[in-house]
Amino acid sequence: MHFLQDVRDSMRLRGYSLRTEKAYLHWMRRFILFHNKRHPTEMGEAEIIAFLTHLAVERHVAVNTQKVALNAIAYLYQTYLQMNLGDMSFSLATKQRQLPTVLTRNEVNQVISKLTGDAYKIVQLLYGSGLRISECLRIRLQDIDLERLSITVRDGKANKDRQTLLPKSCEPWLTEQIDQALDIQTQDNAIAVGPSLPPALSRKYPNAFRQPCWMFLFPSHVLCRHPITNVLCRHHLHESLVRKALKPAVAEAGIAKRVTCHTFRHSFATHLLQAGYDIRTVQELLGHNDLATTQIYTHVMGEHYAGTVSPLDRLVR
């Protein structure tokens, strides 16, 4: 659709991430198809409410999915079309508080011991540094400080930078991984190819792809086309590599919990709090804006009912 291409250009002009762009365009397309390809300017509040109600009542989508769909349509009308929707008589479903899944230290060790290769290294950083999977895969060589044992996370959630811990136990394979990444960059540079870069940066510094600081720590095994500039480059590894390796590792470890890449970030925070570290320190390492978001881990570790004894254990037997 030419219309959606124009919307895509609008989002890129405003600096939206590729992931947000993809999600928003998906829900805009779904909205238009739901109403038999009517143009958005011919529709309004009633059609929007009908679509969102369909998602919630008939499709039973999660609350977060409803929010993304609503945000996409709000961008379409209020930002792109400059149409004021007013106060729609639609309220999102209420999301109940869900406690994150957390592994014990022994369980983390069991899972990691079942992994090999890149998946082993990446999961070590997810747990050892409290990283999101996307943050870990986007690490470039300039973001690693082996002397201070720190990692700089660039453009994290909400486009924020932060610093977090670099586990000393990762140091032996990190130096080897850096050397391997630099070897790949040297081979790529020989054919005038390098790591994928932000379009504005590559225009300002045409030879930046030759600088070691921009190389990914976990480079992809294949070359690809940049999604915006269409320039041949080498991106970082895909998230699916870790997910595919994680599932059999968890099964082999005999852990009856739903374990995802994000589980190791939850475990990182919980284990730091259990070790007695200040909650604000943990908040800073995780990059949370609101302390209330970090406080969920005190519920996971049982701090809110510390010292309470079950009445069953008080029964005289």
C-alpha positions in Angstrom: 0.0 0.0 0.0 1.4 3.4 -1.0 -0.5 4.9 2.0 1.4 2.7 4.5 4.7 3.5 2.8 4.0 7.2 3.4 3.2 6.4 7.1 6.5 4.4 7.3 8.4 7.4 5.9 6.7 9.6 8.6 7.8 7.3 11.4 11.4 7.2 10.1 11.4 11.0 10.0 10.4 11.0 13.6 13.1 8.5 14.6 11.0 5.5 15.6 12.8 2.2 15.9 12.5 -0.4 13.2 10.8 -2.7 15.7 8.2 -0.1 16.6 7.8 0.7 12.9 7.1 -2.9 12.0 4.6 -3.4 14.9 2.7 -0.2 14.1 2.5 -0.9 10.4 1.2 -4.4 11.1 -1.7 -3.1 13.2 -2.5 -0.3 10.8 -2.7 -2.9 8.0 -4.9 -5.2 10.2 -7.2 -2.2 11.0 -7.6 -1.3 7.3 -8.2 -4.9 6.2 -10.7 -5.4 9.1 -12.8 -2.6 7.6 -12.6 -4.0 4.0 -9.8 -1.7 2.9 -11.6 1.5 3.6 -9.2 4.5 3.8 -8.6 5.7 7.3 -9.8 9.2 6.5 -13.2 7.7 5.8 -13.3 6.1 9.3 -13.3 7.4 12.8 -14.0 6.6 16.5 -16.7 4.0 15.8 -14.5 1.9 13.5 -11.6 2.1 15.9 -13.7 0.9 18.8 -15.1 -1.9 16.7 -11.6 -3.1 15.7 -10.2 -2.9 19.3 -13.3 -4.7 20.7 -12.8 -7.4 18.0 -9.3 -7.9 19.2 -10.2 -8.1 22.9 -13.5 -10.0 22.7 -13.1 -12.3 19.7 -9.4 -12.7 19.2 -8.7 -12.6 23.0 -5.3 -10.9 22.5 -3.2 -10.0 25.5 -3.5 -6.6 27.2 -0.1 -5.5 26.0 -1.1 -6.4 22.4 -4.2 -4.3 22.8 -2.0 -1.3 23.9 0.3 -1.7 20.9 -2.7 -1.8 18.5 -4.2 1.3 20.1 -0.9 3.2 20.0 -0.5 2.3 16.3 -3.9 3.6 15.4 -3.4 6.7 17.6 -0.2 7.5 15.7 -2.0 6.9 12.4 -4.8 9.4 13.2 -3.4 11.9 15.6 0.2 12.2 14.4 0.1 11.3 10.7 -3.4 12.3 9.6 -3.6 15.1 12.2 -7.2 14.1 13.1 -8.4 14.6 16.7 -10.1 11.5 17.9 -11.3 13.0 21.1 -12.0 10.8 24.1 -13.0 7.4 22.8 -15.4 5.4 24.9 -13.1 2.4 25.0 -11.0 1.1 27.9 -8.3 -1.5 27.7 -8.7 -4.7 29.7 -7.1 -4.5 33.1 -3.8 -6.4 33.3 -3.4 -8.3 36.5 0.0 -8.2 38.2 2.1 -11.2 37.1 5.2 -12.2 39.0 8.2 -12.9 36.7 9.6 -16.4 36.5 12.9 -16.6 38.3 15.4 -19.4 38.4 17.5 -20.4 41.4 21.2 -20.1 41.2 21.6 -23.8 40.8 19.0 -23.8 38.0 20.8 -21.0 36.1 24.0 -23.0 36.4 22.4 -26.1 35.1 20.9 -24.4 32.0 24.2 -22.6 31.2 26.1 -25.8 31.5 23.9 -27.4 28.8 24.6 -24.6 26.3 27.5 -24.3 23.9 28.9 -21.8 21.4 27.4 -18.4 21.0 24.2 -19.3 23.0 26.4 -20.2 26.0 28.2 -16.8 25.9 25.0 -14.8 25.3 23.1 -16.4 28.2 26.0 -15.8 30.5 25.8 -12.1 29.7 22.0 -12.0 30.0 22.3 -13.4 33.6 25.6 -11.8 34.5 24.8 -8.3 33.3 21.0 -8.2 33.5 20.6 -7.5 29.8 17.6 -7.8 27.5 18.4 -10.2 24.6 18.2 -7.3 22.0 20.6 -5.2 24.2 23.1 -8.1 24.4 23.1 -8.8 20.6 23.6 -5.1 19.8 26.8 -4.8 21.9 29.6 -3.3 19.8 33.3 -3.6 20.7 33.4 0.0 21.9 30.7 -0.8 24.6 33.0 -3.3 26.4 35.4 -2.0 29.1 37.5 -4.9 30.3 39.4 -2.8 32.8 36.4 -1.4 34.6 34.4 -4.6 34.0 31.4 -2.7 32.6 29.2 -2.8 29.5 27.6 0.3 28.1 24.1 -0.3 26.8 23.2 2.0 23.9 19.7 2.9 22.9 18.1 0.6 25.4 14.4 0.7 26.2 13.0 4.3 25.8 16.2 5.1 23.9 18.3 5.4 27.1 22.0 4.6 27.5 23.2 3.0 30.7 26.1 1.1 32.2 25.9 -2.3 33.8 28.2 -5.0 35.2 30.5 -7.1 33.0 31.1 -10.5 34.8 34.8 -11.1 35.4 34.2 -14.8 34.7 33.4 -13.9 31.1 36.7 -12.3 30.5 38.6 -15.4 29.1 36.1 -16.0 26.3 35.4 -12.3 25.7 39.0 -11.6 24.6 38.7 -14.5 22.2 35.3 -13.4 21.0 36.6 -9.9 20.3 39.5 -11.3 18.3 37.1 -13.4 16.2 34.9 -10.4 15.6 37.9 -8.3 14.4 39.0 -11.1 12.1 35.5 -11.2 10.5 35.6 -7.4 10.1 39.0 -7.6 8.4 37.7 -10.1 5.9 34.6 -8.0 5.3 36.6 -4.8 4.9 38.6 -6.5 2.1 35.4 -6.5 0.0 34.3 -3.1 1.2 31.7 -4.5 3.6 31.4 -3.9 7.4 29.0 -4.0 10.3 25.5 -2.4 9.9 25.5 1.2 11.0 22.8 3.8 11.6 22.1 5.5 8.2 23.0 9.0 9.5 26.3 7.9 10.9 27.3 6.0 7.8 26.6 9.1 5.7 28.6 11.4 8.0 31.5 8.9 8.4 31.6 6.9 5.2 34.6 4.8 6.5 33.2 4.1 9.9 32.5 0.5 9.0 36.3 0.0 8.9 36.8 1.1 12.5 37.0 -1.8 15.1 34.8 0.1 17.6 31.7 -0.3 15.4 32.0 -4.1 15.0 29.4 -6.2 16.8 30.6 -8.6 19.6 28.3 -11.3 18.2 28.3 -10.8 14.4 26.0 -12.7 12.1 27.3 -15.6 10.2 26.0 -14.2 6.9 25.9 -10.9 5.1 22.6 -9.1 4.6 21.1 -5.9 3.2 20.5 -3.0 5.5 16.7 -2.6 6.0 16.9 1.2 5.3 19.8 1.9 3.1 19.9 -1.5 1.3 23.7 -1.5 1.6 25.4 -4.9 1.9 26.6 -5.3 5.5 26.9 -7.7 8.5 24.3 -7.4 11.2 24.5 -9.1 14.6 23.2 -12.6 15.4 19.4 -13.1 15.4 17.5 -13.7 18.7 16.1 -17.0 17.4 19.6 -18.6 17.7 19.5 -18.2 21.5 15.8 -19.2 21.8 16.3 -22.4 19.7 19.3 -23.4 21.9 17.6 -22.5 25.2 14.6 -24.8 24.8 16.5 -28.2 24.7 18.9 -27.0 27.3 16.1 -26.3 29.8 14.5 -29.7 29.0 17.8 -31.5 29.5 18.3 -29.7 32.8 14.9 -31.0 33.9 13.5 -27.6 34.9 9.7 -27.5 35.0 9.5 -23.7 34.5 8.8 -21.6 31.4 12.2 -20.2 30.7 12.8 -17.5 28.1 15.8 -15.2 27.4 14.2 -12.6 29.7 14.1 -15.0 32.6 17.8 -14.5 33.1 17.3 -10.8 33.5 14.7 -11.4 36.1 17.0 -13.9 37.9 19.9 -11.3 37.8 17.8 -8.7 39.6 16.3 -11.1 42.2 19.7 -12.7 43.0 21.3 -9.3 43.5 18.5 -8.3 46.0 18.9 -11.6 47.8 22.6 -10.9 48.1 21.7 -7.7 50.0 22.4 -5.1 47.3 20.5 -1.8 47.4 17.3 -1.8 45.3 18.2 1.6 43.7 21.5 0.1 42.5 19.6 -2.8 40.9 17.1 -0.2 39.4 20.1 1.6 37.8 21.7 -1.5 36.5 18.4 -2.6 34.9 17.6 0.8 33.5 14.1 1.1 35.1 12.6 4.6 35.1 10.3 3.8 38.0 11.4 2.1 41.3 8.0 0.4 41.4 9.1 -1.7 38.4 12.1 -2.9 40.3 10.2 -3.6 43.5 8.3 -6.5 41.8 11.4 -8.6 42.5 11.0 -8.1 46.3 7.7 -10.0 45.9 9.5 -12.8 43.9 12.0 -13.3 46.7 9.3 -13.1 49.4 10.7 -10.1 51.1 7.2 -8.6 51.6 6.3 -11.5 54.0 9.7 -12.1 55.5 9.5 -13.7 58.9 5.9 -14.9 58.5 5.3 -18.5 59.4 2.5 -20.5 57.9 -0.2 -21.5 60.4 0.1 -25.1 59.2 3.6 -25.2 60.7 2.3 -24.0 64.0 0.0 -26.9 64.5 0.9 -29.2 67.3 1.4 -32.7 66.0 
